[in-house]
């Protein structure tokens, strides 16, 4: 999985639309789309901000440190699904 897909999952888990994420990131929605479709890379400072906005800085740090993104995404999906069932 490429990192744009991972960033999109973080955004969706937080419940933000691309428009809402763009507002939070102070960038155009088209930039969010390009990043999520792996057509553009974020600067490190923007990637850190993405992690802060989505309340997932640890997940983003793991990705940046080379942790297997597919495994991490699967874990996040299972955690969110479990939390939804618990609520």
Secondary structure by P-SEA (a helix, b strand, c coil): ccaaaaaaaaaaaacccaaaaaaaacccaaaaaaaaaccccccaaaaaaaaaaaccaaaaaaaaacccaaaaaaaaaaaaaaaaaac
